[in-house]
Amino acid sequence: MRLFIAIFLPWLAFFTIGRPFAGIICLLLQITLIGWIPAAIWAAYSVSQYHTDRKIRDAMYSGRPPY
């Protein structure tokens, strides 16, 4: 769902992952039609990194051995 938001409303994706300052910068970038594509790519990449960071954090604190 966040990836869908990242493509169509890139600035909102940053607010959903707890990065409001990046969301404001993304909104300023997205105001221009040319800036929409870089904003969508940046948001999709950030959402992907957010999910990766959560998986790593969950694996580290789950109490299970890493094998």
C-alpha positions in Angstrom: 0.0 0.0 0.0 2.8 2.4 0.8 4.4 1.7 -2.5 1.2 2.7 -4.3 1.1 5.9 -2.3 4.8 6.5 -3.1 4.1 6.4 -6.8 0.9 8.5 -6.9 1.4 10.8 -3.9 5.1 10.7 -3.1 5.1 13.4 -0.5 2.5 11.5 1.6 4.6 8.4 1.6 7.3 10.2 3.6 4.7 11.2 6.2 3.6 7.6 6.6 7.1 6.4 7.4 7.8 9.2 9.9 9.9 11.5 7.8 7.9 14.8 7.6 10.8 17.0 6.7 11.6 14.8 3.6 7.8 14.9 2.8 7.9 18.7 2.7 10.9 18.7 0.4 9.3 16.1 -1.8 6.2 18.1 -2.0 8.2 21.1 -3.2 9.9 18.9 -5.8 6.6 17.4 -6.9 5.0 20.8 -7.5 6.7 20.9 -10.9 5.6 18.3 -13.5 9.3 17.5 -14.2 9.9 16.9 -10.5 7.2 14.3 -10.2 9.2 11.4 -11.6 12.3 12.0 -9.3 9.9 12.5 -6.3 8.1 9.2 -7.0 11.4 7.3 -7.4 12.8 8.9 -4.2 9.7 8.0 -2.3 9.6 4.4 -3.6 13.2 3.9 -2.7 12.7 5.4 0.8 9.7 3.1 1.4 11.7 0.1 0.3 14.5 1.1 2.7 12.0 1.6 5.5 10.7 -2.0 5.1 14.3 -3.3 5.0 15.2 -1.5 8.2 12.1 -2.8 9.9 12.9 -6.4 8.9 16.5 -6.0 10.2 15.3 -4.5 13.5 12.7 -7.2 13.9 15.3 -10.0 13.3 17.8 -8.4 15.7 15.3 -8.1 18.6 13.3 -11.3 18.0 15.4 -13.4 20.3 15.9 -16.1 17.8 19.4 -17.3 16.7 20.3 -16.0 13.2 20.5 -19.4 11.4 
